Amino acid sequence: MTFFEAMQEIIKGRIVTDSKWNNTNEYCLINPRNSYLSIHKAGEPDDVLHEWLIHTQDMLSTTWVIK
C-alpha cells in the first residue's frame, strides 16, 4: 500500500512496516504513551519507540504492509 494508505491504517490503531526493510521487527505505529507517530527499530526492546522522522523515500514508497 502507499504511505498515505499506511498512515490511515496507523490512525486506526494498526501497526505497519515497509516490506523493503525485510524485517517485521522494524515497524511504525502511534505511541500509546504520547500519541506521537513512532518507529520501533529492530533489535531493541519492544517498549522502546522513537519519534519517526519521515523521509521523502518513506512517502514515495508503495511497499507498506500491515504487520
C-alpha positions as CSV (number, residue, x, y, z in Angstrom):
1,M,0.0,0.0,0.0
2,T,1.1,3.6,-0.3
3,F,2.5,5.7,2.5
4,F,-0.7,7.6,2.8
5,E,-2.8,4.4,3.0
6,A,-0.4,3.2,5.7
7,M,-1.0,6.4,7.6
8,Q,-4.7,5.7,7.5
9,E,-4.1,2.3,9.0
10,I,-1.9,3.7,11.7
11,I,-4.6,6.2,12.6
12,K,-7.0,3.2,13.0
13,G,-4.5,1.7,15.5
14,R,-2.8,-0.8,13.3
15,I,1.0,-1.3,13.0
16,V,2.7,-1.1,9.6
17,T,6.1,-1.9,8.2
18,D,7.7,-1.4,4.8
19,S,8.3,-4.7,3.2
20,K,11.6,-3.3,1.7
21,W,13.0,-3.3,5.2
22,N,12.9,-7.1,5.2
23,N,12.4,-7.1,9.0
24,T,9.0,-7.3,10.7
25,N,10.7,-6.2,13.9
26,E,11.0,-2.7,12.5
27,Y,7.6,-1.1,12.3
28,C,5.6,2.1,12.7
29,L,2.7,3.0,15.0
30,I,1.1,5.6,17.2
31,N,3.0,5.6,20.5
32,P,0.3,4.9,23.2
33,R,2.3,6.9,25.8
34,N,2.4,10.2,24.0
35,S,0.4,9.8,20.7
36,Y,3.4,10.6,18.5
37,L,4.0,8.8,15.2
38,S,6.7,6.4,16.2
39,I,9.0,3.7,14.9
40,H,10.3,0.6,16.6
41,K,13.8,-0.3,15.5
42,A,14.8,-4.0,15.1
43,G,16.9,-5.4,17.9
44,E,15.6,-3.0,20.5
45,P,13.2,-4.0,23.4
46,D,9.5,-3.9,22.4
47,D,8.8,-1.0,24.7
48,V,11.5,1.3,23.1
49,L,9.9,3.6,20.5
50,H,11.4,6.6,18.7
51,E,9.7,9.6,17.1
52,W,9.5,8.8,13.4
53,L,11.2,11.5,11.3
54,I,9.6,10.8,7.9
55,H,11.8,10.9,4.9
56,T,10.7,11.6,1.3
57,Q,11.6,8.0,0.5
58,D,9.1,6.8,3.1
59,M,6.3,8.9,1.5
60,L,7.1,7.7,-2.0
61,S,7.2,4.0,-1.0
62,T,4.3,1.8,-2.2
63,T,5.5,-1.3,-0.3
64,W,3.9,-0.6,3.1
65,V,2.1,-3.6,4.7
66,I,0.1,-4.2,7.9
67,K,2.2,-6.1,10.4
